[in-house]
Amino acid sequence: MAAKSRILVVDDEDTICEVLKLNLEIAGYDVDTANSAESAMKMQLTDYDLFIIDVMMGEMNGFDFASKIRASEPLRDIPIIICTAKDSEEDLLDGFSRGIDDYVKKPFSIRELVVRIKSVLRRAKAGGDEEAVSLSCGTLSLDADKKSCTIDGEEVSLTKKEFEILRLFLQNKGRIFSREEILSKVWEDDVLVIDRTIDVNINRLRKKLKQYGNNIITKLGYGYGFKD
């Protein structure tokens, strides 16, 4: 029997912590709670598989707490879901630039949150295996260890960002990523990246992939993905 994923909920409202703990335990997770980022930082954070963090808290808000998590080597790969009543593009870009993996807007349904938790944990598991496998589509091959890309056995020269975008797509064939999601996965260490920068990299990657360029699809109003 597989071990339950452990989740830490950080929110300064006792009622929300209690409701989330009860419902997420019913959904099959082990759940602990903390009423502030400061108190959470005193816990053994490496014990958790996922953090669910409220944005508007006391002295340290959720975004700042996320930044501290990402700055810690033992914690930097543990996924983060932010709960926020703030949903402006500027706020969300700020969150994704700090390394959050997903967000839910308050008020949210437990069903929606559980779906997002499952998705984030699944992506995190795939990401943990990414260095151990080669990714491919037809004669297009990506070697995660050598950081190389080949088509028909011939090397394709990719920048680091192009390589990371392609790796993200090949790991999640058929899934559409929003620009914000691509930003959080590929540009997580950069302070400011605009949508146009992502579009330019996608277009350049398409050209370099030649016959496989058409496998990168655009879903208008949603984002980009890769099809077999």
N, C-alpha and C positions, 0 to 999 in steps of 0.2 A: 504494500500500500504506500503510495507516494506521500511524502511529508507535506503538510499544509504550508502554504506560503504565509509568511509573517508580515503583517502590515502595521505601521505606526501612523496613527491619526494625530495630527497636531492642530488644535483649534482652541481658541480661548473661551468658547461657549460650551459649558458642561453638557447641555442638552444635545447638541450636535455630536459631541464625542460619544455620548451614551447611545444615541440612535444608530450612529455608524458602527459602533462596536457590536451592538446586538444584531443588526441586519447583515453585516459582513461575516460575522461568525456563523449565522444561519446559512450564508452562501458558501461556507466551507473554509474560511480563513481564520488564522490566529491573529487577534487584534489587540494591540495596546494603545493607550492614548496618553497625550500630554497636553497641558493647557497653555503652553507657551513654547516658543522656540528655545528660550533659555533653559527651561526644564528638560526639553527634549535632548539638548546638547549634553546633559548630564547622564543620559542613558547610554546603553551599549548599542549604538546605532548600527554596527556591523551585523547585528543579529537579524536585521530586517531585510525583506525582499522588495519592499515598496514603501514609499512615504506618501501620505496624503496630507497636504499642508494648506491651511487657510492663509489667504493673503493678508487680510486686515487683522493684525494682532497687536500686542503691546509694543514694547520698545523695539523688538526686532520683528519686522514683517516677514511674510512668507517668502517673498522674492529674495530678501537678504539671507534668510535661512537656507534657501536653495543654493545660493552662491557659496555659502560656507560648506555645504555638503559637497558641491562639485570641486571645491578647492582641496578637499581631503582625499588623498590617494586611496585609502581603504573604502571610501564611500562613493567615489565619483561615478561608478557604474550602476549604483542602485537607482532604479527609476523613481521619478517624482511626478505626482499628479497634484496640480494646484486647484484649490477651490476658491472661486472669486466672484464677487458681485460686480467687479470691474471688467468690462469686455471690450474696451476700446482697442483699436489696432495697436496703438502705441504701448498700452499696458501689456498686451499679449506678446508683442515683439520683445518687450523688455524681459518678460518671463522666459520666452524661448531662448533668448540670447544668454540667459543665466543657466541654461541647461535643463529646464523642465521638459518632461516627456509628453505631457498632455494636460488638459485643464477641463474643469466642469464649471459651468456658470450657476451660481446660486439664484433661486432655489433649483435644485436638481432632484431627479428621481433616483432611488436606490438602484433600480434596474439599469438606468443609464450608467451610473457609476460602476456597477459590477461589470458591465460590458467593456467599459474603458479599462478597468483593472485587468481583465482577462487579456485584452489586446496588448496593453503595455507589458505585462509579464511575459506574454508569448514573444514579443519583439525582443525583450531583454534576454530571454533564453537563447533566441536565435543569434543575437549579437554576441553572446558569450561563446558560441561555437564558431564564430565567423573565421577565426584565424586557422582553424583546424581543417577547413575544407576549401576546395577549389570550386568556384562558381562558373557556370557555363550556360550557353544557349547556342545550340548548333556548334559551329566552329569558333564561336566567340568564347574565350576563356579568360577568367580572372583568377590570378594566384594571389591570395591574401598574404602569404608569407613573403613572397618575392616582390609584392606590390607591383605586379606586371599584368599587362593585358595583351592578349594576342588574338588575331583573327586569321584563320587558316595557317596557324603556326608563325605568322609574322607579327613582330612587336608593334603595338600601337602606343604612341607616346601620349600619355595623359598627365595633366597636372594633378596635384594631390586632391584638389576639390573635385575634379572630374572623376578621378578614381573612386573617391568616397561616394559620390552620387551614384555611379554605376554599381558599386558594391551594394548600396542600399536598395537599389532597384532589383538587382538579381537575387538578393536575399528575400525579397517580398514581391515576387512576380504576380502581376494581376492586381496589386493593391495601388490605389491612387494616393499620393502624398500631397498635402497642401504645401504651399511655399513655406509656411510657418514650420511645418514638420521637417522639411528639408533643411531649413535654417537651423533648427535645433539639433539635428543630427550631424550636419556637415560643417556648419559655421559656429559651433558652440563656443569656440574660444575668441570669436571676433566680437567687437563691441557694437558695430553698426554695419548691417548689410541690408540693402534694399531689394525689393522684388526683382528689379531689373537685373541685378547682378546674378540672381539665380537663373533668370531667363536666358541671359547671355551664356552662362556655363552650360545649360541644357542644349542650346542651339549649337554650341561649339562641339559638345560631346556627340550630338547626332551626326555631325559632319565627319568626325574622326572615326565613328563606328561604321561608316560606309553602308553596306547592305543591311546592317543591323540598326542603323539610325531610325528606321521606321518602326522598330520595336518599342522605342520610347514614345509613349502616347501622351497626348494632352487632353484632359477633360476640362472643357471650358467652365470656368466658375469654380473649379475644384482644385486642379493641380496636375501633377505628372505621375506617370507610372511606366511599367515595362511589361510587355506581353510576349509570350512565347511565339 
